[in-house]
């Protein structure tokens, strides 16, 4: 019996680029991106595909980092590796699913990764001009990313887990499944940077902002590790390597979310208002025009009265300007119009 495969894209939220090597690693090669696909089974749940992008100094180090991360998760790797039958990004959020709710489990988070780091990222991706995509902060949850459990639980969750780091490190992965659920799993191992030989402080807001781009459905701005990458792609939050603090979406990021979720096309511009008058008094709501402009289009119009809530304002062709008290038809109030004969006109909106 064919089994329904649930695809999971594990995209590294922040690959580490070399800053200042520590004394333990001076002279060693800079961390480089490596990719690995691991098909795995979840006890009691659907199978998954883990797509790792790892910062390491050699392919051997990268393989060790992936093996250690897989061993720390409740999955059993398959042999051979997954084929193209897996579909890691087979869908985007539908309009009915917007805004996408995302809950946060802060258990195990470093002090600098409080709820505000998540909220800031959600707001950044939700406020791109020209895009209809929206996140919604769903508050604190006690659930964890479903990759740690049997399978989808119906909630989009950001949570933390301690993954080993030994000369190579997966900082974050985003899992997307055919069950219309996306989760983010972040590595709470405080030794990640030290073991990679980096004398810098990891900015978790940058990592979370990047991973939220994956939760929205974006790939990396530049295909890793093949390239070459343009300057705009390197400057993007969705660049495949961590290059330091980057808390603001770049033009390439905004273009990506617009392409995936363009703003709904504007409806047709409101057309003119057709006004048909019969001889005698007529009651109409007219566009916000001056009476003289309406009279020019409606030659049968002789007089108009509008009640403003306190008194009647008036206009008539034969009234001297000093006695005219109606200078513009209000948009929402009906007007009494006196016509000497039938006439019809399309009056433009202001």
Short mmCIF file of the C-alpha atoms (twelve columns), coordinates in Angstrom:
data_MODEL
# 
_entry.id   MODEL 
# 
loop_
_atom_site.group_PDB 
_atom_site.id 
_atom_site.type_symbol 
_atom_site.label_atom_id 
_atom_site.label_alt_id 
_atom_site.label_comp_id 
_atom_site.label_asym_id 
_atom_site.label_seq_id 
_atom_site.Cartn_x 
_atom_site.Cartn_y 
_atom_site.Cartn_z 
_atom_site.pdbx_PDB_model_num 
ATOM 1   C CA . UNK A 1   0.000   0.000  0.000   1 
ATOM 2   C CA . UNK A 2   1.348   3.335  -0.959  1 
ATOM 3   C CA . UNK A 3   2.104   5.529  2.013   1 
ATOM 4   C CA . UNK A 4   1.366   9.218  1.984   1 
ATOM 5   C CA . UNK A 5   4.641   11.027 2.283   1 
ATOM 6   C CA . UNK A 6   4.820   14.170 4.359   1 
ATOM 7   C CA . UNK A 7   7.690   16.326 3.123   1 
ATOM 8   C CA . UNK A 8   9.734   18.376 5.518   1 
ATOM 9   C CA . UNK A 9   12.092  21.124 4.404   1 
ATOM 10  C CA . UNK A 10  14.835  21.610 6.955   1 
ATOM 11  C CA . UNK A 11  16.421  24.895 5.901   1 
ATOM 12  C CA . UNK A 12  19.268  26.280 7.948   1 
ATOM 13  C CA . UNK A 13  18.087  29.558 9.390   1 
ATOM 14  C CA . UNK A 14  21.561  30.963 9.765   1 
ATOM 15  C CA . UNK A 15  24.661  29.387 8.332   1 
ATOM 16  C CA . UNK A 16  27.746  30.686 10.053  1 
ATOM 17  C CA . UNK A 17  30.313  32.662 8.120   1 
ATOM 18  C CA . UNK A 18  33.736  33.181 9.623   1 
ATOM 19  C CA . UNK A 19  34.116  36.276 11.770  1 
ATOM 20  C CA . UNK A 20  37.260  36.175 13.944  1 
ATOM 21  C CA . UNK A 21  38.653  32.658 14.450  1 
ATOM 22  C CA . UNK A 22  39.340  31.732 18.047  1 
ATOM 23  C CA . UNK A 23  42.767  30.574 19.155  1 
ATOM 24  C CA . UNK A 24  41.625  26.964 19.018  1 
ATOM 25  C CA . UNK A 25  40.828  27.245 15.322  1 
ATOM 26  C CA . UNK A 26  43.232  29.827 13.928  1 
ATOM 27  C CA . UNK A 27  44.408  28.728 10.547  1 
ATOM 28  C CA . UNK A 28  41.469  26.342 10.069  1 
ATOM 29  C CA . UNK A 29  39.241  26.579 7.024   1 
ATOM 30  C CA . UNK A 30  36.233  28.870 7.260   1 
ATOM 31  C CA . UNK A 31  32.846  27.207 7.721   1 
ATOM 32  C CA . UNK A 32  31.311  26.351 4.349   1 
ATOM 33  C CA . UNK A 33  27.785  25.311 3.358   1 
ATOM 34  C CA . UNK A 34  27.049  21.633 2.804   1 
ATOM 35  C CA . UNK A 35  23.702  20.058 1.951   1 
ATOM 36  C CA . UNK A 36  22.409  16.624 2.955   1 
ATOM 37  C CA . UNK A 37  19.073  14.897 2.387   1 
ATOM 38  C CA . UNK A 38  18.001  12.282 4.911   1 
ATOM 39  C CA . UNK A 39  14.768  10.338 4.510   1 
ATOM 40  C CA . UNK A 40  13.463  9.245  7.903   1 
ATOM 41  C CA . UNK A 41  10.545  7.473  9.557   1 
ATOM 42  C CA . UNK A 42  8.753   8.759  12.658  1 
ATOM 43  C CA . UNK A 43  7.505   6.084  15.044  1 
ATOM 44  C CA . UNK A 44  3.734   6.192  14.865  1 
ATOM 45  C CA . UNK A 45  3.707   9.029  12.352  1 
ATOM 46  C CA . UNK A 46  4.244   9.857  8.698   1 
ATOM 47  C CA . UNK A 47  7.731   9.713  7.145   1 
ATOM 48  C CA . UNK A 48  9.673   12.919 6.628   1 
ATOM 49  C CA . UNK A 49  12.479  14.269 4.511   1 
ATOM 50  C CA . UNK A 50  15.117  16.219 6.406   1 
ATOM 51  C CA . UNK A 51  17.040  18.583 4.171   1 
ATOM 52  C CA . UNK A 52  20.025  19.871 6.091   1 
ATOM 53  C CA . UNK A 53  22.223  22.786 5.205   1 
ATOM 54  C CA . UNK A 54  25.190  22.738 7.553   1 
ATOM 55  C CA . UNK A 55  28.086  25.054 8.360   1 
ATOM 56  C CA . UNK A 56  31.238  22.986 8.693   1 
ATOM 57  C CA . UNK A 57  34.934  23.103 7.812   1 
ATOM 58  C CA . UNK A 58  34.961  19.883 5.791   1 
ATOM 59  C CA . UNK A 59  32.509  17.361 4.308   1 
ATOM 60  C CA . UNK A 60  33.435  14.923 7.067   1 
ATOM 61  C CA . UNK A 61  32.597  17.509 9.746   1 
ATOM 62  C CA . UNK A 62  29.309  18.237 8.012   1 
ATOM 63  C CA . UNK A 63  28.385  14.555 7.922   1 
ATOM 64  C CA . UNK A 64  29.126  14.248 11.630  1 
ATOM 65  C CA . UNK A 65  26.947  17.295 12.380  1 
ATOM 66  C CA . UNK A 66  24.030  15.875 10.385  1 
ATOM 67  C CA . UNK A 67  24.373  12.434 11.966  1 
ATOM 68  C CA . UNK A 68  24.437  13.952 15.446  1 
ATOM 69  C CA . UNK A 69  21.350  16.081 14.746  1 
ATOM 70  C CA . UNK A 70  19.391  13.152 13.294  1 
ATOM 71  C CA . UNK A 71  20.349  10.976 16.251  1 
ATOM 72  C CA . UNK A 72  18.994  13.640 18.627  1 
ATOM 73  C CA . UNK A 73  15.572  13.658 16.927  1 
ATOM 74  C CA . UNK A 74  12.900  10.957 17.331  1 
ATOM 75  C CA . UNK A 75  13.350  9.672  13.779  1 
ATOM 76  C CA . UNK A 76  14.995  6.680  12.151  1 
ATOM 77  C CA . UNK A 77  17.012  7.433  8.992   1 
ATOM 78  C CA . UNK A 78  16.266  5.369  5.906   1 
ATOM 79  C CA . UNK A 79  18.558  3.920  3.281   1 
ATOM 80  C CA . UNK A 80  18.928  4.920  0.559   1 
ATOM 81  C CA . UNK A 81  18.397  8.665  0.700   1 
ATOM 82  C CA . UNK A 82  15.146  10.137 -0.554  1 
ATOM 83  C CA . UNK A 83  14.610  10.628 -4.243  1 
ATOM 84  C CA . UNK A 84  12.831  13.304 -6.236  1 
ATOM 85  C CA . UNK A 85  9.527   11.686 -5.241  1 
ATOM 86  C CA . UNK A 86  9.677   13.834 -2.122  1 
ATOM 87  C CA . UNK A 87  8.074   17.237 -2.504  1 
ATOM 88  C CA . UNK A 88  9.496   19.529 0.184   1 
ATOM 89  C CA . UNK A 89  7.624   22.681 -0.879  1 
ATOM 90  C CA . UNK A 90  4.471   21.531 -2.626  1 
ATOM 91  C CA . UNK A 91  2.140   24.328 -1.564  1 
ATOM 92  C CA . UNK A 92  1.771   27.905 -0.405  1 
ATOM 93  C CA . UNK A 93  -0.721  29.273 2.100   1 
ATOM 94  C CA . UNK A 94  -4.151  29.875 0.618   1 
ATOM 95  C CA . UNK A 95  -6.019  33.126 1.078   1 
ATOM 96  C CA . UNK A 96  -8.429  31.310 3.407   1 
ATOM 97  C CA . UNK A 97  -5.478  30.449 5.695   1 
ATOM 98  C CA . UNK A 98  -4.244  34.035 5.983   1 
ATOM 99  C CA . UNK A 99  -3.232  35.380 8.404   1 
ATOM 100 C CA . UNK A 100 -1.104  32.340 9.323   1 
ATOM 101 C CA . UNK A 101 -1.170  31.853 13.133  1 
ATOM 102 C CA . UNK A 102 2.207   31.118 14.751  1 
ATOM 103 C CA . UNK A 103 2.602   30.209 18.438  1 
ATOM 104 C CA . UNK A 104 5.830   30.319 20.454  1 
ATOM 105 C CA . UNK A 105 7.188   27.924 23.065  1 
ATOM 106 C CA . UNK A 106 10.060  29.733 24.860  1 
ATOM 107 C CA . UNK A 107 11.201  26.691 26.858  1 
ATOM 108 C CA . UNK A 108 14.974  26.452 26.527  1 
ATOM 109 C CA . UNK A 109 15.317  29.753 24.662  1 
ATOM 110 C CA . UNK A 110 18.313  32.024 25.319  1 
ATOM 111 C CA . UNK A 111 17.510  35.337 27.059  1 
ATOM 112 C CA . UNK A 112 17.765  37.298 23.811  1 
ATOM 113 C CA . UNK A 113 15.088  35.194 22.100  1 
ATOM 114 C CA . UNK A 114 11.934  36.183 23.908  1 
ATOM 115 C CA . UNK A 115 8.469   36.521 22.346  1 
ATOM 116 C CA . UNK A 116 9.330   39.999 21.063  1 
ATOM 117 C CA . UNK A 117 11.932  38.476 18.722  1 
ATOM 118 C CA . UNK A 118 9.171   36.352 17.205  1 
ATOM 119 C CA . UNK A 119 6.634   39.179 17.074  1 
ATOM 120 C CA . UNK A 120 9.110   41.496 15.347  1 
ATOM 121 C CA . UNK A 121 9.707   38.889 12.650  1 
ATOM 122 C CA . UNK A 122 6.010   38.221 12.153  1 
ATOM 123 C CA . UNK A 123 5.346   41.936 11.761  1 
ATOM 124 C CA . UNK A 124 8.191   42.365 9.260   1 
ATOM 125 C CA . UNK A 125 6.857   39.714 6.876   1 
ATOM 126 C CA . UNK A 126 3.258   40.898 7.405   1 
ATOM 127 C CA . UNK A 127 3.874   44.506 6.409   1 
ATOM 128 C CA . UNK A 128 5.427   44.217 2.950   1 
ATOM 129 C CA . UNK A 129 3.746   46.701 0.669   1 
ATOM 130 C CA . UNK A 130 2.279   45.019 -2.393  1 
ATOM 131 C CA . UNK A 131 1.900   41.606 -0.698  1 
ATOM 132 C CA . UNK A 132 -1.236  40.109 0.814   1 
ATOM 133 C CA . UNK A 133 0.703   37.710 3.059   1 
ATOM 134 C CA . UNK A 134 0.078   38.052 6.783   1 
ATOM 135 C CA . UNK A 135 1.205   36.248 9.952   1 
ATOM 136 C CA . UNK A 136 -0.686  36.388 13.256  1 
ATOM 137 C CA . UNK A 137 0.992   35.906 16.629  1 
ATOM 138 C CA . UNK A 138 -0.943  33.151 18.399  1 
ATOM 139 C CA . UNK A 139 0.708   33.631 21.791  1 
ATOM 140 C CA . UNK A 140 2.605   31.248 24.068  1 
ATOM 141 C CA . UNK A 141 2.067   27.508 23.708  1 
ATOM 142 C CA . UNK A 142 3.284   24.408 25.500  1 
ATOM 143 C CA . UNK A 143 3.424   22.431 22.260  1 
ATOM 144 C CA . UNK A 144 6.656   21.762 20.395  1 
ATOM 145 C CA . UNK A 145 7.563   21.486 16.719  1 
ATOM 146 C CA . UNK A 146 5.907   18.314 15.456  1 
ATOM 147 C CA . UNK A 147 9.213   16.872 14.174  1 
ATOM 148 C CA . UNK A 148 9.890   16.101 17.846  1 
ATOM 149 C CA . UNK A 149 6.695   14.064 18.064  1 
ATOM 150 C CA . UNK A 150 4.659   11.664 15.960  1 
ATOM 151 C CA . UNK A 151 3.479   14.178 13.413  1 
ATOM 152 C CA . UNK A 152 1.350   17.245 12.709  1 
ATOM 153 C CA . UNK A 153 -0.678  18.570 15.633  1 
ATOM 154 C CA . UNK A 154 -2.606  21.322 13.849  1 
ATOM 155 C CA . UNK A 155 -0.610  24.218 15.310  1 
ATOM 156 C CA . UNK A 156 2.241   26.194 13.732  1 
ATOM 157 C CA . UNK A 157 4.865   26.301 16.472  1 
ATOM 158 C CA . UNK A 158 8.304   27.759 17.093  1 
ATOM 159 C CA . UNK A 159 10.143  25.776 19.762  1 
ATOM 160 C CA . UNK A 160 13.653  24.927 20.958  1 
ATOM 161 C CA . UNK A 161 15.695  21.752 21.315  1 
ATOM 162 C CA . UNK A 162 19.306  21.073 22.304  1 
ATOM 163 C CA . UNK A 163 21.157  19.676 19.272  1 
ATOM 164 C CA . UNK A 164 24.846  18.756 19.392  1 
ATOM 165 C CA . UNK A 165 27.426  20.965 17.688  1 
ATOM 166 C CA . UNK A 166 30.865  19.543 16.910  1 
ATOM 167 C CA . UNK A 167 32.736  21.610 14.304  1 
ATOM 168 C CA . UNK A 168 29.488  21.777 12.385  1 
ATOM 169 C CA . UNK A 169 26.096  22.924 13.551  1 
ATOM 170 C CA . UNK A 170 22.462  23.071 12.463  1 
ATOM 171 C CA . UNK A 171 21.019  26.174 14.081  1 
ATOM 172 C CA . UNK A 172 17.447  25.925 12.888  1 
ATOM 173 C CA . UNK A 173 15.187  23.946 10.612  1 
ATOM 174 C CA . UNK A 174 11.732  24.642 9.283   1 
ATOM 175 C CA . UNK A 175 9.392   21.719 8.664   1 
ATOM 176 C CA . UNK A 176 6.584   21.981 6.172   1 
ATOM 177 C CA . UNK A 177 4.158   19.138 5.724   1 
ATOM 178 C CA . UNK A 178 1.311   18.301 3.380   1 
ATOM 179 C CA . UNK A 179 -0.976  18.516 6.409   1 
ATOM 180 C CA . UNK A 180 -0.957  22.332 6.030   1 
ATOM 181 C CA . UNK A 181 1.297   22.888 9.013   1 
ATOM 182 C CA . UNK A 182 4.695   24.560 9.344   1 
ATOM 183 C CA . UNK A 183 6.925   24.438 12.415  1 
ATOM 184 C CA . UNK A 184 10.283  25.954 13.323  1 
ATOM 185 C CA . UNK A 185 12.849  24.184 15.485  1 
ATOM 186 C CA . UNK A 186 15.785  26.180 16.865  1 
ATOM 187 C CA . UNK A 187 18.967  24.843 18.455  1 
ATOM 188 C CA . UNK A 188 19.363  25.899 22.081  1 
ATOM 189 C CA . UNK A 189 22.949  24.580 22.336  1 
ATOM 190 C CA . UNK A 190 24.930  27.523 23.807  1 
ATOM 191 C CA . UNK A 191 28.220  26.069 22.497  1 
ATOM 192 C CA . UNK A 192 27.374  26.396 18.823  1 
ATOM 193 C CA . UNK A 193 29.506  29.442 18.094  1 
ATOM 194 C CA . UNK A 194 32.389  28.499 20.353  1 
ATOM 195 C CA . UNK A 195 32.658  25.038 18.864  1 
ATOM 196 C CA . UNK A 196 32.661  26.564 15.393  1 
ATOM 197 C CA . UNK A 197 35.460  28.919 16.414  1 
ATOM 198 C CA . UNK A 198 33.505  32.146 16.053  1 
ATOM 199 C CA . UNK A 199 34.082  35.049 18.412  1 
ATOM 200 C CA . UNK A 200 30.732  36.736 17.906  1 
ATOM 201 C CA . UNK A 201 27.240  36.749 19.375  1 
ATOM 202 C CA . UNK A 202 24.514  35.050 17.403  1 
ATOM 203 C CA . UNK A 203 21.551  37.349 16.754  1 
ATOM 204 C CA . UNK A 204 18.507  35.150 17.200  1 
ATOM 205 C CA . UNK A 205 16.185  37.814 15.816  1 
ATOM 206 C CA . UNK A 206 18.047  37.479 12.513  1 
ATOM 207 C CA . UNK A 207 17.749  33.679 12.596  1 
ATOM 208 C CA . UNK A 208 14.032  33.795 13.443  1 
ATOM 209 C CA . UNK A 209 13.326  36.392 10.753  1 
ATOM 210 C CA . UNK A 210 15.050  34.133 8.204   1 
ATOM 211 C CA . UNK A 211 13.179  31.019 9.307   1 
ATOM 212 C CA . UNK A 212 9.856   32.860 9.230   1 
ATOM 213 C CA . UNK A 213 10.552  33.537 5.573   1 
ATOM 214 C CA . UNK A 214 10.680  29.761 5.107   1 
ATOM 215 C CA . UNK A 215 7.453   29.400 7.094   1 
ATOM 216 C CA . UNK A 216 5.855   31.842 4.665   1 
ATOM 217 C CA . UNK A 217 7.058   29.670 1.792   1 
ATOM 218 C CA . UNK A 218 10.233  31.344 0.538   1 
ATOM 219 C CA . UNK A 219 13.373  29.492 -0.508  1 
ATOM 220 C CA . UNK A 220 16.867  30.919 -0.086  1 
ATOM 221 C CA . UNK A 221 17.652  34.078 -2.045  1 
ATOM 222 C CA . UNK A 222 20.609  32.365 -3.743  1 
ATOM 223 C CA . UNK A 223 20.853  28.618 -4.438  1 
ATOM 224 C CA . UNK A 224 23.367  27.159 -2.013  1 
ATOM 225 C CA . UNK A 225 26.127  26.263 -2.499  1 
ATOM 226 C CA . UNK A 226 26.260  26.728 -6.262  1 
ATOM 227 C CA . UNK A 227 25.762  30.458 -6.787  1 
ATOM 228 C CA . UNK A 228 27.073  32.783 -7.983  1 
ATOM 229 C CA . UNK A 229 25.038  35.225 -5.920  1 
ATOM 230 C CA . UNK A 230 24.259  38.827 -6.794  1 
ATOM 231 C CA . UNK A 231 24.908  41.611 -4.249  1 
ATOM 232 C CA . UNK A 232 21.142  41.943 -3.719  1 
ATOM 233 C CA . UNK A 233 20.850  38.221 -2.955  1 
ATOM 234 C CA . UNK A 234 23.748  38.338 -0.494  1 
ATOM 235 C CA . UNK A 235 22.141  41.313 1.315   1 
ATOM 236 C CA . UNK A 236 18.822  39.481 1.721   1 
ATOM 237 C CA . UNK A 237 17.582  38.033 4.985   1 
ATOM 238 C CA . UNK A 238 16.888  34.849 3.003   1 
ATOM 239 C CA . UNK A 239 20.547  34.460 1.956   1 
ATOM 240 C CA . UNK A 240 21.645  30.934 2.821   1 
ATOM 241 C CA . UNK A 241 24.494  31.961 5.126   1 
ATOM 242 C CA . UNK A 242 24.435  33.837 8.402   1 
ATOM 243 C CA . UNK A 243 26.417  37.027 7.800   1 
ATOM 244 C CA . UNK A 244 25.691  38.868 11.031  1 
ATOM 245 C CA . UNK A 245 22.831  40.977 12.342  1 
ATOM 246 C CA . UNK A 246 20.192  41.479 9.643   1 
ATOM 247 C CA . UNK A 247 16.832  42.443 11.119  1 
ATOM 248 C CA . UNK A 248 15.318  44.330 8.171   1 
ATOM 249 C CA . UNK A 249 13.931  42.793 5.006   1 
ATOM 250 C CA . UNK A 250 15.954  43.669 1.915   1 
ATOM 251 C CA . UNK A 251 14.504  44.465 -1.525  1 
ATOM 252 C CA . UNK A 252 15.123  40.850 -2.617  1 
ATOM 253 C CA . UNK A 253 13.115  39.548 0.378   1 
ATOM 254 C CA . UNK A 254 10.229  41.916 -0.296  1 
ATOM 255 C CA . UNK A 255 10.245  41.009 -3.992  1 
ATOM 256 C CA . UNK A 256 10.089  37.321 -3.073  1 
ATOM 257 C CA . UNK A 257 7.078   37.602 -0.776  1 
ATOM 258 C CA . UNK A 258 5.303   39.835 -3.323  1 
ATOM 259 C CA . UNK A 259 5.916   37.247 -6.041  1 
ATOM 260 C CA . UNK A 260 4.543   34.443 -3.865  1 
ATOM 261 C CA . UNK A 261 1.609   36.448 -2.473  1 
ATOM 262 C CA . UNK A 262 0.912   39.471 -4.678  1 
ATOM 263 C CA . UNK A 263 -1.560  41.976 -3.344  1 
ATOM 264 C CA . UNK A 264 -5.094  41.463 -4.547  1 
ATOM 265 C CA . UNK A 265 -5.649  43.481 -7.687  1 
ATOM 266 C CA . UNK A 266 -7.468  46.708 -7.123  1 
ATOM 267 C CA . UNK A 267 -11.086 46.620 -8.105  1 
ATOM 268 C CA . UNK A 268 -12.314 48.702 -11.011 1 
ATOM 269 C CA . UNK A 269 -12.407 52.402 -10.328 1 
ATOM 270 C CA . UNK A 270 -15.910 53.473 -9.346  1 
ATOM 271 C CA . UNK A 271 -17.730 54.708 -12.375 1 
ATOM 272 C CA . UNK A 272 -19.925 57.762 -12.718 1 
ATOM 273 C CA . UNK A 273 -23.280 57.979 -10.960 1 
ATOM 274 C CA . UNK A 274 -26.274 57.972 -13.300 1 
ATOM 275 C CA . UNK A 275 -28.960 60.448 -12.252 1 
ATOM 276 C CA . UNK A 276 -32.367 60.444 -13.972 1 
ATOM 277 C CA . UNK A 277 -34.782 63.261 -13.097 1 
ATOM 278 C CA . UNK A 278 -38.493 63.368 -13.749 1 
ATOM 279 C CA . UNK A 279 -40.542 66.585 -13.831 1 
ATOM 280 C CA . UNK A 280 -41.182 67.817 -10.319 1 
ATOM 281 C CA . UNK A 281 -39.390 66.900 -7.115  1 
ATOM 282 C CA . UNK A 282 -36.894 64.001 -7.073  1 
ATOM 283 C CA . UNK A 283 -34.961 62.515 -4.119  1 
ATOM 284 C CA . UNK A 284 -31.351 61.448 -4.951  1 
ATOM 285 C CA . UNK A 285 -27.961 60.968 -3.315  1 
ATOM 286 C CA . UNK A 286 -25.530 62.781 -5.579  1 
ATOM 287 C CA . UNK A 287 -21.721 62.666 -5.753  1 
ATOM 288 C CA . UNK A 288 -19.907 65.406 -3.862  1 
ATOM 289 C CA . UNK A 289 -20.278 68.012 -6.612  1 
ATOM 290 C CA . UNK A 290 -21.002 71.714 -6.627  1 
ATOM 291 C CA . UNK A 291 -24.628 72.399 -7.622  1 
ATOM 292 C CA . UNK A 292 -23.460 74.457 -10.620 1 
ATOM 293 C CA . UNK A 293 -21.526 71.442 -11.965 1 
ATOM 294 C CA . UNK A 294 -24.547 69.165 -11.524 1 
ATOM 295 C CA . UNK A 295 -26.790 71.762 -13.188 1 
ATOM 296 C CA . UNK A 296 -24.423 71.989 -16.153 1 
ATOM 297 C CA . UNK A 297 -24.830 68.230 -16.736 1 
ATOM 298 C CA . UNK A 298 -28.562 68.254 -15.922 1 
ATOM 299 C CA . UNK A 299 -30.134 71.185 -17.794 1 
ATOM 300 C CA . UNK A 300 -33.579 70.350 -16.374 1 
ATOM 301 C CA . UNK A 301 -32.378 70.861 -12.784 1 
ATOM 302 C CA . UNK A 302 -33.835 74.068 -11.401 1 
ATOM 303 C CA . UNK A 303 -33.416 73.872 -7.604  1 
ATOM 304 C CA . UNK A 304 -31.948 71.698 -4.880  1 
ATOM 305 C CA . UNK A 305 -32.444 71.423 -1.116  1 
ATOM 306 C CA . UNK A 306 -30.414 69.418 1.425   1 
ATOM 307 C CA . UNK A 307 -31.191 69.133 5.136   1 
ATOM 308 C CA . UNK A 308 -27.932 69.186 7.171   1 
ATOM 309 C CA . UNK A 309 -29.531 68.120 10.430  1 
ATOM 310 C CA . UNK A 310 -30.205 71.637 11.657  1 
ATOM 311 C CA . UNK A 311 -31.512 73.577 8.667   1 
ATOM 312 C CA . UNK A 312 -32.196 73.382 4.954   1 
ATOM 313 C CA . UNK A 313 -29.442 74.444 2.582   1 
ATOM 314 C CA . UNK A 314 -30.606 75.617 -0.829  1 
ATOM 315 C CA . UNK A 315 -29.527 76.277 -4.392  1 
ATOM 316 C CA . UNK A 316 -31.566 77.505 -7.384  1 
ATOM 317 C CA . UNK A 317 -30.693 78.793 -10.823 1 
ATOM 318 C CA . UNK A 318 -32.600 82.025 -10.175 1 
ATOM 319 C CA . UNK A 319 -31.243 82.699 -6.665  1 
ATOM 320 C CA . UNK A 320 -28.609 85.431 -6.329  1 
ATOM 321 C CA . UNK A 321 -25.288 84.072 -5.001  1 
ATOM 322 C CA . UNK A 322 -25.803 85.791 -1.640  1 
ATOM 323 C CA . UNK A 323 -28.873 83.608 -0.969  1 
ATOM 324 C CA . UNK A 324 -27.305 80.292 -2.023  1 
ATOM 325 C CA . UNK A 325 -26.431 78.209 1.083   1 
ATOM 326 C CA . UNK A 326 -25.711 74.851 -0.602  1 
ATOM 327 C CA . UNK A 327 -22.166 74.886 -1.952  1 
ATOM 328 C CA . UNK A 328 -21.693 71.097 -2.395  1 
ATOM 329 C CA . UNK A 329 -23.877 68.006 -2.370  1 
ATOM 330 C CA . UNK A 330 -22.896 65.810 0.633   1 
ATOM 331 C CA . UNK A 331 -21.828 62.280 -0.283  1 
ATOM 332 C CA . UNK A 332 -24.110 60.447 2.155   1 
ATOM 333 C CA . UNK A 333 -27.172 62.723 2.409   1 
ATOM 334 C CA . UNK A 334 -30.137 62.710 0.005   1 
ATOM 335 C CA . UNK A 335 -31.039 65.869 -1.828  1 
ATOM 336 C CA . UNK A 336 -34.402 67.116 -3.073  1 
ATOM 337 C CA . UNK A 337 -34.015 68.103 -6.724  1 
ATOM 338 C CA . UNK A 338 -36.629 70.024 -8.703  1 
ATOM 339 C CA . UNK A 339 -36.663 69.349 -12.460 1 
ATOM 340 C CA . UNK A 340 -38.605 71.328 -15.040 1 
ATOM 341 C CA . UNK A 341 -38.545 68.405 -17.501 1 
ATOM 342 C CA . UNK A 342 -37.035 64.906 -17.765 1 
ATOM 343 C CA . UNK A 343 -33.261 64.659 -18.155 1 
ATOM 344 C CA . UNK A 344 -30.502 62.140 -17.424 1 
ATOM 345 C CA . UNK A 345 -26.742 62.466 -16.910 1 
ATOM 346 C CA . UNK A 346 -23.746 60.462 -15.657 1 
ATOM 347 C CA . UNK A 347 -22.215 62.533 -12.892 1 
ATOM 348 C CA . UNK A 348 -18.523 61.835 -12.149 1 
ATOM 349 C CA . UNK A 349 -17.343 60.995 -8.667  1 
ATOM 350 C CA . UNK A 350 -15.136 63.657 -7.108  1 
# 
